Amino acid sequence: MTMLEIIEKKKFGQELTREEIAFFAQAAAEKSVPDYQLSALLMAIRLNGMTDQETTDLTLAMRDSGDIADLSGIPGIKVDKHSTGGVGDTTTLVLAPLVAACGAPVAKMSGRGLGHTGGTLDKLESIPGLSVALPVEDFIRQVKEIGVAVVGQTGHLAPADKTLYALRDVTSTVDSLPLIVSSILSKKLAAGSDAIVLDVKTGSGAIMHTLEDSLKLAQNMVRVGELAGKPIVALVSGMDQPLGTHVGNALEVKEAIDILAGRAGGDLLEVSLTLGGYMLHLAGKAETPEAGQAMMKQAIDSGAGLEKLKQMIAAQGGDPSVCDDVNRLPQAQVIRPVTCGVSGWVSKMNTMALGLAAQAMGAGRMKVDDELDYSVGFVLQVRIGDRVEAGTPLCVLHARSEENADRAEAAIRAAITIGQEACGRVPNFYAVVTKDGIRRLGADA
């Protein structure tokens, strides 16, 4: 068996065997064949697609290309949550402590920011002293002791994906459904959880901009998860505006703390409760997702969720007093409001552009080795559908300098459309996808 034979087969749209796919994945992990051959096969897959069985075989082969976390020593059903990426998406910092406070263990491996999307690890590292680099033994021990840990992935988790992901970015094959599905699920399966709740974003700030494409991605991941023997539920949620009002690392931590303390609500809370309700249901702690949501609301009211976040921060070397005084988080040098400038209705947001504006301020990386400024970002004061006047605050900037703030203001103004006709609110959820099919939600129900 050679790579050339495998490329030739897929070039003509033929189905690859499990052995051929395993050969391909191992070659990617070991870098034992030239990049140009891997790239040729990626393009053949992009053009001719893969069956569900091929995608499952690729997912499992990529999972098996490196380490697989063994979480069997942690009592209970471990449920993971994964988002396909968004702006102001701070759900992990809200739902992880809440789900743990409700009795379900949360052993979560997260990632860093990528392009216009924020990363959970970057947000956590804005908390003074907190470390996301835990040895596997300490990671497991922490979950056993306090029920929750959020850490970075090990360096040898699904190494085949690391190679192929880099090649996809430079070969225009990022949008291939089989490659997206196998990339996401190989890492999730290698992380060792028993079940997975997926948050598949749709809209201007998502990897999939249309609802139709987002539903296809959700269906593919659910089907492949079932074939791989892993229960998966996927919710399709909106990313036509930032999920939370706070965009930027320390600012998003502040919003999560405010929600857990009962001081804030809104879309971020609704989405966190919905995803967490499904996590508790899959973990066997709630009879229905709705019952799980009620449990999480009680954990907010009682203070148990905030206390669990404090425990996690302390266990990972951070300063838990930030939960009592958010001013202990990094603070920007320049804080100033931006007004709308015109009257009308907020009719549209280019969420990707808003994410890129935060990135340019220093909240994200332009290059892999860039250092972040944890303090910078902005707090949106408006949502789509709001009526505004010229003096209505559009956002509050948190910048490192006046010049930095000026550039961010221009970018944010360009990304938010204020029209002269009233428009409706955008829904947070569009559908739930399970092995039994699609259930439409909200306006699409």
C-alpha positions as CSV (number, residue, x, y, z in Angstrom):
1,M,0.0,0.0,0.0
2,T,1.3,3.4,-0.9
3,M,0.0,7.0,-0.6
4,L,0.0,7.3,-4.4
5,E,-2.4,4.3,-4.7
6,I,-4.7,5.9,-2.0
7,I,-4.7,9.3,-3.8
8,E,-5.4,7.6,-7.1
9,K,-8.4,5.8,-5.6
10,K,-10.0,8.8,-4.0
11,K,-9.2,10.9,-7.1
12,F,-11.8,8.8,-8.9
13,G,-14.3,9.1,-6.1
14,Q,-13.9,5.5,-4.8
15,E,-14.4,4.6,-1.1
16,L,-11.3,4.1,0.9
17,T,-10.9,1.1,3.2
18,R,-10.3,1.3,6.9
19,E,-6.7,0.1,6.4
20,E,-6.0,2.7,3.7
21,I,-7.4,5.5,6.0
22,A,-5.4,4.3,8.9
23,F,-2.2,4.3,6.7
24,F,-3.0,7.9,5.7
25,A,-3.6,9.1,9.3
26,Q,-0.5,7.4,10.6
27,A,1.6,8.9,7.8
28,A,0.3,12.4,8.8
29,A,1.0,11.8,12.5
30,E,4.6,10.6,11.8
31,K,5.2,12.9,8.8
32,S,6.5,9.9,7.0
33,V,5.2,11.0,3.5
34,P,5.7,14.3,1.8
35,D,3.3,17.2,2.5
36,Y,2.4,17.4,-1.2
37,Q,1.0,13.8,-1.1
38,L,-1.0,14.6,2.0
39,S,-2.2,17.8,0.4
40,A,-3.2,15.9,-2.8
41,L,-5.4,13.5,-0.8
42,L,-6.9,16.3,1.2
43,M,-8.0,18.0,-2.1
44,A,-9.3,14.7,-3.5
45,I,-11.4,14.3,-0.3
46,R,-12.6,17.9,-0.6
47,L,-13.7,17.4,-4.2
48,N,-15.2,13.9,-3.9
49,G,-16.3,13.7,-0.3
50,M,-16.4,10.7,2.1
51,T,-19.1,8.4,3.2
52,D,-20.1,8.4,6.9
53,Q,-18.1,5.2,7.4
54,E,-15.0,6.7,5.8
55,T,-15.4,9.8,7.9
56,T,-15.8,7.6,11.0
57,D,-12.7,5.6,10.1
58,L,-10.7,8.8,9.6
59,T,-11.9,10.2,12.9
60,L,-10.9,7.0,14.8
61,A,-7.6,6.7,13.0
62,M,-6.8,10.3,13.9
63,R,-7.8,9.7,17.5
64,D,-5.6,6.6,17.6
65,S,-2.6,8.5,16.2
66,G,-1.6,9.7,19.6
67,D,-2.5,9.6,23.3
68,I,-6.0,8.9,24.5
69,A,-6.9,10.2,27.9
70,D,-8.2,7.5,30.3
71,L,-10.9,9.1,32.5
72,S,-12.2,5.8,33.8
73,G,-10.8,6.5,37.2
74,I,-13.2,9.4,37.6
75,P,-16.6,8.3,38.9
76,G,-19.7,9.1,36.9
77,I,-20.5,9.8,33.3
78,K,-18.1,12.4,31.9
79,V,-19.7,14.8,29.4
80,D,-17.7,17.2,27.2
81,K,-18.9,20.3,25.4
82,H,-17.5,21.7,22.2
83,S,-18.2,24.9,20.3
84,T,-17.3,25.3,16.7
85,G,-16.1,28.8,17.6
86,G,-17.5,32.3,18.1
87,V,-17.1,35.8,19.5
88,G,-18.0,36.5,23.1
89,D,-18.6,32.8,23.6
90,T,-17.8,32.3,27.3
91,T,-20.1,29.3,27.8
92,T,-17.4,27.0,29.2
93,L,-16.6,29.4,32.1
94,V,-20.3,29.6,33.0
95,L,-21.5,26.0,32.5
96,A,-18.5,24.0,33.6
97,P,-18.7,25.1,37.3
98,L,-22.5,25.0,37.2
99,V,-22.6,21.4,35.7
100,A,-20.0,20.3,38.3
101,A,-22.0,22.0,41.1
102,C,-25.0,19.8,40.0
103,G,-23.0,16.6,40.4
104,A,-21.7,15.8,36.9
105,P,-17.9,15.6,36.6
106,V,-16.5,18.1,34.0
107,A,-13.0,17.0,32.7
108,K,-12.5,19.5,29.9
109,M,-9.6,20.0,27.5
110,S,-9.9,23.3,25.7
111,G,-8.1,25.3,23.0
112,R,-6.7,28.8,22.4
113,G,-8.1,31.6,20.2
114,L,-8.0,31.1,16.5
115,G,-8.4,34.0,14.1
116,H,-11.5,36.0,15.1
117,T,-12.6,33.5,17.7
118,G,-11.7,33.6,21.4
119,G,-10.1,30.7,23.2
120,T,-11.1,29.4,26.6
121,L,-7.5,28.9,27.7
122,D,-6.6,32.5,26.9
123,K,-9.5,33.7,29.0
124,L,-8.6,31.5,31.9
125,E,-5.0,32.7,31.8
126,S,-6.1,36.3,32.3
127,I,-6.8,35.2,35.9
128,P,-3.6,36.0,37.9
129,G,-1.6,32.8,38.6
130,L,-3.9,30.3,36.9
131,S,-2.2,27.5,35.0
132,V,-3.9,25.5,32.2
133,A,-0.9,23.2,31.8
134,L,-1.7,20.3,34.2
135,P,-0.1,16.8,33.9
136,V,-2.8,14.2,33.2
137,E,-2.5,12.7,36.7
138,D,-3.1,16.1,38.3
139,F,-6.0,16.8,35.8
140,I,-7.7,13.6,36.8
141,R,-7.1,14.1,40.5
142,Q,-8.5,17.6,40.4
143,V,-11.7,16.3,38.7
144,K,-12.0,13.6,41.4
145,E,-11.6,16.1,44.2
146,I,-13.7,19.1,43.1
147,G,-15.6,17.8,40.1
148,V,-14.1,20.2,37.4
149,A,-10.9,21.0,35.6
150,V,-10.4,23.0,32.3
151,V,-6.9,22.5,30.9
152,G,-5.0,22.6,27.6
153,Q,-4.8,19.6,25.4
154,T,-1.7,17.4,25.7
155,G,0.9,17.9,23.0
156,H,0.4,14.3,21.7
157,L,-3.4,14.4,21.4
158,A,-4.5,13.5,17.9
159,P,-1.1,14.5,16.2
160,A,-2.5,13.5,12.8
161,D,-5.0,16.3,13.1
162,K,-2.2,18.8,13.9
163,T,-0.5,18.0,10.6
164,L,-3.6,17.9,8.5
165,Y,-5.1,21.0,10.0
166,A,-2.0,23.1,9.1
167,L,-2.2,21.7,5.5
168,R,-5.9,22.4,5.2
169,D,-5.3,26.0,6.0
170,V,-2.9,26.4,3.0
171,T,-4.6,24.1,0.5
172,S,-8.2,25.6,0.5
173,T,-9.7,22.5,2.0
174,V,-10.8,24.0,5.4
175,D,-14.5,23.8,4.3
176,S,-14.5,20.1,3.6
177,L,-17.2,18.5,5.9
178,P,-15.5,15.2,6.4
179,L,-12.3,17.0,7.3
180,I,-14.1,19.3,9.7
181,V,-15.9,16.5,11.4
182,S,-12.9,14.3,11.8
183,S,-10.8,17.2,13.0
184,I,-13.2,18.1,15.8
185,L,-14.3,14.6,16.8
186,S,-10.9,13.0,16.8
187,K,-9.7,15.5,19.5
188,K,-13.0,15.2,21.5
189,L,-12.8,11.3,21.4
190,A,-9.2,11.4,22.4
191,A,-10.0,13.6,25.4
192,G,-11.8,10.6,26.9
193,S,-15.3,11.8,27.8
194,D,-18.3,9.4,27.7
195,A,-20.7,11.7,25.8
196,I,-20.5,15.0,23.9
197,V,-22.7,18.1,23.6
198,L,-21.8,20.1,20.5
199,D,-22.6,23.8,20.0
200,V,-22.6,24.3,16.2
201,K,-22.6,28.0,15.4
202,T,-24.2,29.6,12.4
203,G,-24.1,33.1,11.1
204,S,-21.6,35.9,10.3
205,G,-19.2,34.9,13.0
206,A,-19.3,31.1,12.5
207,I,-17.3,28.6,10.4
208,M,-20.6,27.9,8.6
209,H,-22.4,31.1,7.6
210,T,-25.7,29.6,6.6
211,L,-28.2,27.6,8.6
212,E,-28.3,24.8,5.9
213,D,-24.6,24.3,6.1
214,S,-24.6,24.4,9.9
215,L,-27.3,21.7,10.0
216,K,-25.3,19.5,7.6
217,L,-22.3,19.8,9.9
218,A,-24.3,19.0,13.0
219,Q,-25.9,16.0,11.3
220,N,-22.6,14.7,10.1
221,M,-21.0,14.9,13.6
222,V,-24.0,13.2,15.2
223,R,-23.9,10.3,12.7
224,V,-20.2,9.8,13.0
225,G,-20.4,10.0,16.8
226,E,-23.0,7.2,16.8
227,L,-20.9,5.1,14.4
228,A,-17.9,5.7,16.7
229,G,-19.9,4.5,19.7
230,K,-20.1,8.0,21.4
231,P,-23.5,9.6,22.2
232,I,-23.6,13.1,20.7
233,V,-26.2,15.8,20.8
234,A,-25.7,18.9,18.6
235,L,-27.4,22.2,19.1
236,V,-27.3,24.8,16.3
237,S,-27.0,28.2,17.8
238,G,-26.7,31.7,16.4
239,M,-23.5,33.7,15.8
240,D,-24.9,36.7,14.0
241,Q,-23.8,38.8,16.9
242,P,-21.4,38.2,19.8
243,L,-22.9,35.7,22.3
244,G,-21.9,37.7,25.3
245,T,-21.8,41.4,25.7
246,H,-18.1,41.3,26.7
247,V,-15.4,40.6,24.1
248,G,-11.8,40.2,25.3
249,N,-10.1,37.8,27.7
250,A,-10.4,39.4,31.2
251,L,-13.7,41.1,30.2
252,E,-15.2,37.7,29.3
253,V,-14.1,36.2,32.6
254,K,-15.8,39.2,34.3
255,E,-19.0,38.5,32.5
256,A,-18.9,34.8,33.5
257,I,-18.4,35.8,37.1
258,D,-21.2,38.3,37.0
259,I,-23.5,35.6,35.6
260,L,-22.5,33.1,38.2
261,A,-23.0,35.7,40.9
262,G,-26.5,36.4,39.7
263,R,-25.7,40.0,38.6
264,A,-26.0,39.4,34.8
265,G,-28.1,37.4,32.3
266,G,-28.9,37.7,28.7
267,D,-28.0,35.5,25.7
268,L,-24.8,34.1,27.2
269,L,-26.8,32.8,30.2
270,E,-29.5,31.3,28.1
271,V,-27.1,29.4,25.8
272,S,-25.0,28.2,28.8
273,L,-28.1,26.9,30.6
274,T,-29.4,25.1,27.5
275,L,-26.1,23.4,26.7
276,G,-25.5,22.6,30.4
277,G,-29.0,21.1,30.6
278,Y,-28.2,18.6,27.9
279,M,-24.9,17.8,29.6
280,L,-26.7,17.0,32.8
281,H,-29.2,14.9,31.0
282,L,-26.6,12.9,29.2
283,A,-24.7,12.5,32.5
284,G,-27.8,11.0,34.0
285,K,-28.2,13.8,36.6
286,A,-31.4,15.2,35.1
287,E,-34.4,13.4,33.6
288,T,-34.7,16.0,30.9
289,P,-32.6,18.9,29.5
290,E,-35.1,21.3,31.0
291,A,-34.8,19.7,34.4
292,G,-31.0,20.2,34.0
293,Q,-31.5,23.8,33.3
294,A,-33.6,24.2,36.5
295,M,-30.8,22.6,38.5
296,M,-28.3,25.0,37.1
297,K,-30.5,28.0,37.9
298,Q,-30.7,26.8,41.4
299,A,-26.9,26.5,41.5
300,I,-26.7,30.2,40.6
301,D,-29.2,31.2,43.2
302,S,-27.5,29.3,45.9
303,G,-24.0,30.5,45.0
304,A,-22.8,26.9,44.4
305,G,-21.8,27.6,40.8
306,L,-19.6,30.6,41.8
307,E,-18.1,28.6,44.6
308,K,-17.2,25.8,42.2
309,L,-15.4,28.3,39.9
310,K,-13.5,29.6,42.9
311,Q,-12.4,26.0,43.8
312,M,-11.3,25.4,40.2
313,I,-9.3,28.6,40.0
314,A,-7.6,27.9,43.4
315,A,-6.8,24.3,42.4
316,Q,-5.1,25.5,39.2
317,G,-3.0,28.0,41.0
318,G,-5.0,31.1,40.3
319,D,-6.4,33.9,42.6
320,P,-10.0,32.9,43.5
321,S,-10.6,36.4,45.0
322,V,-11.3,37.7,41.5
323,C,-14.7,36.1,41.9
324,D,-15.4,38.5,44.8
325,D,-13.6,41.5,43.2
326,V,-13.5,41.5,39.4
327,N,-11.3,44.6,39.5
328,R,-8.5,42.2,40.4
329,L,-8.5,41.1,36.8
330,P,-6.3,42.9,34.4
331,Q,-7.5,46.5,33.7
332,A,-7.0,48.4,30.5
333,Q,-5.2,51.8,30.4
334,V,-7.9,53.5,28.3
335,I,-11.6,53.0,29.0
336,R,-14.0,55.1,27.0
337,P,-17.6,54.9,25.5
338,V,-18.5,55.0,21.9
339,T,-21.9,56.4,21.0
340,C,-24.1,55.3,18.0
341,G,-23.9,58.7,16.3
342,V,-27.2,58.2,14.5
343,S,-30.7,57.1,15.4
344,G,-32.5,54.0,14.1
345,W,-32.5,50.3,14.8
346,V,-29.5,48.0,15.2
347,S,-30.2,45.7,12.2
348,K,-27.0,43.8,11.5
349,M,-23.6,42.9,13.0
350,N,-20.6,41.5,11.2
351,T,-19.5,39.3,14.0
352,M,-16.3,38.1,12.4
353,A,-15.3,41.8,11.9
354,L,-16.0,42.5,15.6
355,G,-13.9,39.5,16.6
356,L,-11.1,40.7,14.4
357,A,-11.4,44.2,15.9
358,A,-10.7,42.7,19.4
359,Q,-7.9,40.6,17.9
360,A,-6.3,43.8,16.5
361,M,-6.6,45.5,19.9
362,G,-4.4,42.7,21.4
363,A,-7.0,40.3,22.6
364,G,-6.1,37.7,20.0
365,R,-3.0,36.6,18.1
366,M,-1.9,37.6,14.6
367,K,0.9,35.0,14.8
368,V,1.2,31.9,17.0
369,D,3.9,33.4,19.2
370,D,2.2,36.8,19.8
371,E,1.7,37.8,23.4
372,L,-1.9,38.8,24.4
373,D,-3.0,41.8,26.3
374,Y,-5.6,40.2,28.6
375,S,-7.1,43.6,29.6
376,V,-8.3,44.8,26.2
377,G,-11.5,44.4,24.3
378,F,-14.9,46.0,24.4
379,V,-18.3,45.7,26.1
380,L,-21.3,46.0,23.7
381,Q,-24.2,48.1,24.9
382,V,-26.6,47.1,22.0
383,R,-28.1,44.0,20.5
384,I,-29.7,43.4,17.1
385,G,-33.3,44.7,17.1
386,D,-32.6,47.6,19.6
387,R,-33.9,51.1,19.0
388,V,-31.0,53.6,19.4
389,E,-30.5,57.3,19.4
390,A,-27.4,59.3,18.4
391,G,-26.3,59.5,22.0
392,T,-27.0,55.8,22.8
393,P,-23.8,54.0,23.9
394,L,-22.7,51.5,21.2
395,C,-20.0,50.0,23.3
396,V,-17.3,50.7,25.9
397,L,-13.7,50.3,24.7
398,H,-11.0,48.9,26.9
399,A,-7.7,49.7,25.1
400,R,-4.0,49.9,25.7
401,S,-3.8,53.5,24.2
402,E,-5.9,56.2,22.6
403,E,-4.6,55.3,19.2
404,N,-5.5,51.7,19.7
405,A,-9.0,52.8,20.8
406,D,-9.4,55.0,17.8
407,R,-8.7,52.1,15.4
408,A,-11.0,49.8,17.3
409,E,-13.8,52.4,17.3
410,A,-13.6,52.7,13.5
411,A,-13.6,48.9,13.0
412,I,-16.6,48.4,15.4
413,R,-18.6,51.2,13.8
414,A,-18.0,49.6,10.4
415,A,-19.1,46.2,11.7
416,I,-22.5,47.4,13.1
417,T,-25.3,48.5,10.8
418,I,-27.9,50.9,12.1
419,G,-30.9,51.0,9.8
420,Q,-34.0,53.1,9.6
421,E,-36.5,50.2,9.8
422,A,-37.4,48.2,12.8
423,C,-36.2,44.6,12.8
424,G,-36.7,41.6,15.1
425,R,-34.3,39.9,17.5
426,V,-32.2,37.1,16.3
427,P,-32.8,33.7,18.0
428,N,-30.1,32.0,20.1
429,F,-31.0,28.5,18.9
430,Y,-32.3,27.1,15.6
431,A,-32.3,23.3,16.0
432,V,-31.4,20.3,18.1
433,V,-29.8,17.4,16.2
434,T,-29.8,13.9,17.7
435,K,-29.5,10.4,16.2
436,D,-33.3,10.5,15.8
437,G,-33.3,13.6,13.6
438,I,-33.6,17.4,13.6
439,R,-36.0,19.3,15.9
440,R,-36.4,22.9,14.9
441,L,-36.4,25.6,17.6
442,G,-37.3,29.3,17.9
443,A,-38.6,31.0,14.8
444,D,-37.8,28.0,12.6
445,A,-39.9,25.6,14.7
